């Protein structure tokens, strides 16, 4: 009887541990406020401040981004200019499309295929594959990108970058809308 109780307890503990490891889903944020309207937030000029950390958590790259964003109906453009701490620059232009029911898709020159995203409550989850130049080669890396609206001006962003399911690092950003 004690052995059966011990096995039942161990199975319950393992189930709880596995449930704790389950990744968050966008629906988990449906009741969170303020409500994120992606088309409203990414409209106008924004500044972003970010870091890339490696697997150990060490900051390996710092950067700023100036974003000029506009929407015409269901189509949006996010024109991003990156400046890295070492002086390097980069440009990315996202072309977004609102698909209804909080769903979005996006394309950019260095994105492989189509990015897919969903808004719920104050959160936006965005998944895509990026063609990333590294030491003269191009790696296709996956991004699991989460954004959380804090208020009318500030949104926080945390993205996990992986390849073959192995976590390579994280990008952490804060977006600030100008003049909001």
C-alpha positions in Angstrom: 0.0 0.0 0.0 2.8 2.4 0.9 4.6 1.6 -2.4 1.4 2.3 -4.4 0.9 5.6 -2.5 4.6 6.5 -3.2 4.2 5.7 -6.9 1.0 7.7 -7.2 2.6 10.6 -5.4 5.6 10.5 -7.7 3.4 10.3 -10.8 1.4 13.3 -9.6 4.6 15.3 -8.9 6.0 14.4 -12.3 2.8 15.6 -14.0 2.9 18.9 -12.1 6.5 19.4 -13.0 5.7 18.7 -16.7 2.7 21.1 -16.6 5.0 23.8 -15.1 7.4 23.3 -18.1 4.6 23.9 -20.7 5.3 27.0 -22.6 2.8 29.9 -22.4 0.1 30.3 -25.0 -1.2 33.6 -26.4 -4.6 32.8 -24.9 -3.1 33.0 -21.4 -3.0 36.8 -21.8 -6.5 37.4 -23.2 -7.8 39.1 -20.0 -4.6 41.3 -19.6 -4.9 45.1 -19.9 -4.2 47.4 -21.6 -5.5 45.8 -24.7 -3.0 45.7 -27.5 -4.1 47.1 -30.9 -1.0 46.4 -33.0 -2.1 48.7 -35.8 -2.5 51.6 -33.3 0.7 50.9 -31.4 2.9 50.5 -34.4 1.8 53.7 -36.1 4.1 56.7 -36.1 7.7 56.8 -34.9 9.1 54.6 -32.2 12.5 54.1 -30.6 13.6 50.7 -29.3 16.6 49.8 -27.0 17.8 46.2 -26.9 20.3 43.6 -26.1 21.2 40.1 -27.4 22.2 37.7 -24.7 23.9 34.3 -25.4 22.8 31.0 -23.9 24.7 31.8 -20.6 22.9 35.2 -20.3 25.9 37.3 -21.2 25.1 40.4 -23.2 27.0 40.0 -26.5 25.4 42.9 -28.5 23.6 46.1 -27.7 21.6 48.2 -30.2 19.0 50.9 -30.8 16.3 51.0 -33.4 14.4 53.8 -34.9 11.1 52.6 -36.4 8.8 54.5 -38.7 5.5 52.7 -38.9 2.3 53.3 -40.9 -0.9 51.5 -41.7 -3.3 51.7 -44.6 -6.3 49.6 -43.8 -5.1 46.1 -43.1 -1.6 46.6 -44.5 1.3 48.0 -42.4 4.9 48.9 -42.9 7.5 48.9 -40.1 10.7 50.5 -41.4 13.4 49.8 -38.9 17.0 51.2 -38.7 19.3 49.4 -36.3 22.5 50.9 -34.9 24.7 48.6 -32.9 27.1 49.6 -30.1 30.1 48.7 -32.4 28.8 51.1 -35.0 27.4 48.6 -37.4 24.0 49.4 -39.0 21.2 47.3 -40.4 17.8 48.0 -42.0 14.7 45.8 -41.9 11.4 46.6 -43.5 8.5 44.5 -42.2 5.3 44.4 -44.4 2.5 43.3 -42.2 -1.1 42.2 -42.9 -3.9 42.0 -40.4 -5.9 38.8 -41.1 -8.7 39.4 -38.6 -9.4 38.0 -35.2 -6.0 39.3 -33.9 -4.0 37.3 -36.4 -1.2 38.9 -38.4 1.3 37.7 -41.0 4.5 39.5 -42.0 7.4 39.5 -44.5 10.8 41.1 -44.6 13.8 40.5 -46.9 15.7 38.6 -44.3 12.7 36.5 -43.1 12.4 33.1 -44.6 8.8 32.5 -45.6 6.0 34.2 -43.7 6.0 35.3 -40.1 2.8 34.4 -38.2 1.5 36.3 -35.2 -1.5 36.5 -32.8 -2.7 39.2 -30.4 -4.6 38.5 -27.2 -5.1 41.0 -24.4 -1.9 42.9 -23.9 0.3 40.4 -25.7 1.5 39.6 -29.2 3.3 36.3 -30.1 5.2 36.3 -33.3 7.0 33.3 -34.8 9.4 33.4 -37.8 12.6 32.2 -39.3 15.4 34.8 -39.9 18.3 34.4 -42.3 21.1 35.6 -40.0 24.6 36.3 -41.4 27.2 34.9 -39.0 31.0 34.8 -39.9 30.4 34.9 -43.7 27.6 32.3 -43.6 23.9 32.6 -43.3 22.1 30.6 -40.6 18.3 30.1 -40.6 17.3 30.6 -37.0 13.8 30.5 -35.5 12.4 33.3 -33.3 9.7 32.8 -30.7 8.9 36.5 -30.2 6.7 37.8 -27.4 5.6 41.5 -26.9 3.7 42.9 -23.9 2.0 46.3 -24.0 2.7 48.1 -20.7 0.9 51.4 -21.4 0.2 53.7 -24.4 3.9 54.4 -24.9 5.9 51.4 -23.8 6.0 47.8 -25.0 8.5 45.1 -23.8 9.7 42.4 -26.1 11.5 39.1 -25.4 12.4 36.8 -28.2 14.1 33.4 -27.9 16.3 32.5 -30.9 17.0 28.8 -31.6 18.3 26.5 -34.3 17.4 22.8 -34.5 15.4 23.3 -31.3 18.5 24.4 -29.4 18.3 27.8 -27.6 21.0 30.1 -28.9 20.1 33.2 -27.0 17.5 35.9 -26.4 16.7 39.4 -27.7 15.2 41.8 -25.1 13.8 45.1 -26.3 11.8 48.0 -25.0 9.8 50.0 -27.5 8.8 53.6 -26.8 6.3 55.5 -28.9 7.3 59.1 -29.5 4.7 61.8 -28.6 2.1 59.4 -27.3 
